[in-house]
Amino acid sequence: MPRIKLLLLVLVGLVFSFRIWQSTGCVQFLSFHFNPLDVKINVESQVLVDADLLRPISRFFHNKVTVGIFESTKSFASTFNPKFLLEVLGPVGLFLIILGFLNLVKKREIVNAALFSLVLAVSLFNIIFNNPKILFYSAALSWYLFALAAINYLKNIKSAVILIVLIFLTFWYFVFDWQMSAICQKIIFR
C-alpha cells in the first residue's frame, strides 16, 4: 500500500500542477478582499429600505459594526465556496478534503490540524490583503497541501481505485473547465 499511496500522491500532484499551470493564463484574478466601503453602502441601503421606521431606530438596528462583521464574515466564507473549491481542486480534491476533515475530527492529528490552520490563516489573509494573484496561489497551495496529506488516510485498495477514477475525472474536468469563472475574470493563453 505505501507504493500505491506514493503513486497516488504523484498523480494527484500532477493534476494539481496542471491546474496551477492553467491558472497562469489568468490576467485578472477575482479577489476575496474585504472592502470597507461595502459596509457603508450596505448600511445606507438597509436604512433606506426601512421606510416605515424612524431613521434613528433604523440606524440603531442597521449599524456599521454589525454590517462590518457580516461583510467580513461573508468575505471569509467565500474562500470556502464549493464552486471555488471545485474549480481549484476538482472532484479528487473535494474527495480528499472531505477525507481530511473526517480524519481531523476523528483522529485529531497535529499535522492535519496544522495544515487546516494554514488554510484558515491563508483565507484570513485573503480578505485582509489585496493582491488577488498571490493570494489565489497561496490559497490554492494551502488547499493542495491539505488534500495531499489526506492520501495517508486511504485504507484499502478499493479507496485507491476510487481515487484513481477521480483523478481521471478531475483531469478531464480541468481540460474542459479551462476558463475558471470562479477564479478568473479574464484568461488568455499565448
NORUR-V764628 format. One record per residue. N is the residue number from 1. RES is the residue in one small letter. SS is DSSP state (a for helix, b for strand, c for the rest). Layout:
<<N	RES	SS> <N	RES	SS>>
This chain:
<<1	m	c> <2	p	a> <3	r	a> <4	i	a> <5	k	a> <6	l	a> <7	l	a> <8	l	a> <9	l	a> <10	v	a> <11	l	a> <12	v	a> <13	g	a> <14	l	a> <15	v	a> <16	f	a> <17	s	a> <18	f	a> <19	r	a> <20	i	a> <21	w	a> <22	q	a> <23	s	a> <24	t	c> <25	g	c> <26	c	b> <27	v	b> <28	q	b> <29	f	b> <30	l	c> <31	s	c> <32	f	c> <33	h	c> <34	f	c> <35	n	c> <36	p	a> <37	l	a> <38	d	a> <39	v	a> <40	k	a> <41	i	a> <42	n	a> <43	v	a> <44	e	a> <45	s	a> <46	q	a> <47	v	a> <48	l	a> <49	v	a> <50	d	c> <51	a	c> <52	d	c> <53	l	c> <54	l	c> <55	r	a> <56	p	a> <57	i	a> <58	s	a> <59	r	a> <60	f	a> <61	f	a> <62	h	c> <63	n	c> <64	k	a> <65	v	a> <66	t	a> <67	v	a> <68	g	a> <69	i	a> <70	f	a> <71	e	a> <72	s	a> <73	t	a> <74	k	a> <75	s	a> <76	f	a> <77	a	a> <78	s	a> <79	t	c> <80	f	c> <81	n	c> <82	p	a> <83	k	a> <84	f	a> <85	l	a> <86	l	a> <87	e	a> <88	v	a> <89	l	a> <90	g	a> <91	p	a> <92	v	a> <93	g	a> <94	l	a> <95	f	a> <96	l	a> <97	i	a> <98	i	a> <99	l	a> <100	g	a> <101	f	a> <102	l	a> <103	n	a> <104	l	a> <105	v	a> <106	k	a> <107	k	c> <108	r	c> <109	e	c> <110	i	a> <111	v	a> <112	n	a> <113	a	a> <114	a	a> <115	l	a> <116	f	a> <117	s	a> <118	l	a> <119	v	a> <120	l	a> <121	a	a> <122	v	a> <123	s	a> <124	l	a> <125	f	a> <126	n	a> <127	i	a> <128	i	a> <129	f	c> <130	n	c> <131	n	c> <132	p	a> <133	k	a> <134	i	a> <135	l	a> <136	f	a> <137	y	a> <138	s	a> <139	a	a> <140	a	a> <141	l	a> <142	s	a> <143	w	a> <144	y	a> <145	l	a> <146	f	a> <147	a	a> <148	l	a> <149	a	a> <150	a	a> <151	i	a> <152	n	a> <153	y	a> <154	l	c> <155	k	c> <156	n	c> <157	i	a> <158	k	a> <159	s	a> <160	a	a> <161	v	a> <162	i	a> <163	l	a> <164	i	a> <165	v	a> <166	l	a> <167	i	a> <168	f	a> <169	l	a> <170	t	a> <171	f	a> <172	w	a> <173	y	a> <174	f	a> <175	v	a> <176	f	a> <177	d	c> <178	w	c> <179	q	c> <180	m	c> <181	s	c> <182	a	c> <183	i	c> <184	c	b> <185	q	b> <186	k	b> <187	i	b> <188	i	c> <189	f	c> <190	r	c>>
